[in-house]
Amino acid sequence: MKKAADAPTEPGVQERLHRRVKDAEPGSLRDALLAALQKGADVRLWINGPADQMVRHYAKLDRIVDGGGGEPLGAALRAGGRLGLARVVHGAREFVVFLPEGGAPFIARAEPAS
């Protein structure tokens, strides 16, 4: 009974991001990220702000080696709205998750920071 009372009542960051990522286009990056989140991957950053600032200051597009958003990222920037951005590390893999306001998330893989 005490364990149940001590259990968190709010979902953790991995659970919240997992729910959002499920809406991304199916593919190997999405599947790998969902599996990593289920295993407790480290969500190192999850912020929201104006799309252009999120990309300019936090996306680190020069480190992206797979995915990268392409047209979905361009559409988010043209819309000029808000964009969420999450960086998730699991083992030797780093994922960058773009969460456009009112749109489906899209996922990229980045070279891990040195």
C-alpha positions in Angstrom: 0.0 0.0 0.0 2.8 2.4 0.9 4.6 1.7 -2.5 1.5 2.7 -4.4 1.1 5.9 -2.3 4.7 6.8 -3.0 4.6 6.1 -6.7 4.6 9.2 -9.0 1.2 10.4 -10.1 2.5 12.3 -13.1 4.1 10.5 -16.1 7.8 11.0 -16.4 9.5 12.9 -19.2 10.2 9.7 -21.2 6.5 8.7 -21.0 5.3 12.2 -22.1 7.7 12.3 -25.0 6.8 8.7 -26.0 3.2 9.7 -26.3 4.1 12.6 -28.6 6.5 10.6 -30.7 3.9 7.9 -31.5 2.3 10.5 -33.8 5.4 10.8 -35.9 5.6 9.2 -39.4 6.3 5.4 -39.0 9.9 4.4 -39.7 13.1 3.0 -38.2 14.1 6.3 -36.4 10.7 6.5 -34.8 10.8 2.9 -33.7 14.3 3.2 -32.4 13.4 6.3 -30.4 10.3 4.8 -29.0 12.2 1.7 -27.8 14.9 3.9 -26.3 12.3 5.9 -24.4 10.8 2.7 -23.1 14.2 1.7 -21.8 14.6 5.1 -19.9 16.7 7.1 -22.5 18.1 10.3 -21.2 16.0 13.3 -22.4 18.8 15.9 -22.1 16.8 18.8 -23.5 13.1 19.5 -24.2 12.3 23.1 -24.8 9.7 25.1 -26.8 9.9 28.5 -28.5 9.7 30.3 -31.8 10.6 27.9 -34.5 13.4 29.9 -36.0 15.2 30.4 -32.7 14.8 26.7 -31.8 16.5 25.7 -35.1 19.1 28.4 -35.0 20.2 27.9 -31.4 19.3 24.3 -30.4 18.8 22.0 -33.3 22.6 21.8 -34.3 21.7 20.8 -37.8 25.4 20.3 -38.7 25.4 17.3 -36.4 22.4 15.6 -38.0 23.3 12.5 -39.9 19.9 10.8 -40.6 16.5 12.4 -41.0 16.7 16.1 -40.4 13.3 17.2 -41.1 13.7 18.3 -44.7 10.2 19.5 -45.8 8.6 19.2 -42.4 11.2 21.4 -40.9 10.9 23.9 -43.7 7.1 24.0 -43.3 7.5 24.6 -39.5 9.9 27.4 -40.2 7.7 29.0 -42.9 4.7 28.8 -40.6 6.6 30.9 -38.1 4.9 29.3 -35.1 6.3 27.6 -32.0 8.4 24.5 -32.2 9.4 22.1 -29.4 12.8 20.4 -29.6 14.0 17.5 -27.7 17.5 15.9 -27.6 17.5 12.2 -26.4 20.6 10.2 -25.8 20.5 6.4 -25.5 23.8 4.5 -25.5 25.8 5.8 -28.5 22.7 7.2 -30.3 21.4 10.7 -30.1 18.0 11.7 -31.4 16.7 15.1 -32.2 12.9 15.4 -32.0 11.1 18.3 -33.6 7.7 18.9 -32.2 5.9 21.6 -34.3 2.9 23.2 -32.7 -0.2 21.7 -34.3 1.8 19.2 -36.4 3.2 15.8 -36.3 6.6 15.3 -34.7 9.6 14.4 -36.9 12.8 12.7 -35.8 16.5 12.9 -36.8 19.6 11.2 -35.6 22.7 13.2 -34.7 26.3 12.6 -34.1 26.7 12.5 -30.3 28.3 15.5 -28.8 32.0 15.1 -28.0 
